[in-house]
C-alpha cells in the first residue's frame, strides 16, 4: 500500500513539473512556483523518512 501511495505522489509531482514548465511566465507565477518547489522538497524528505521507517519495521 505504501508503494502505491509513493508511486502516485511521484506521478503527480512529475505531472505538476511538466505543467509548471508550460505555464510559468509572470513574476507571481514564478513566486508561486518557488513556494511549490519547496513544498515538493518537503514531500521528498517525508517520503524518504517514511521509506526508512518502513524498512525499519520489516
Secondary structure, 3 states (H helix, E strand, C coil): CHHHHHHHHHHHHHHHHHHHHHHCCCHHHHHHHHHHHHHHHHHHHHHHHHHHHHHHHC
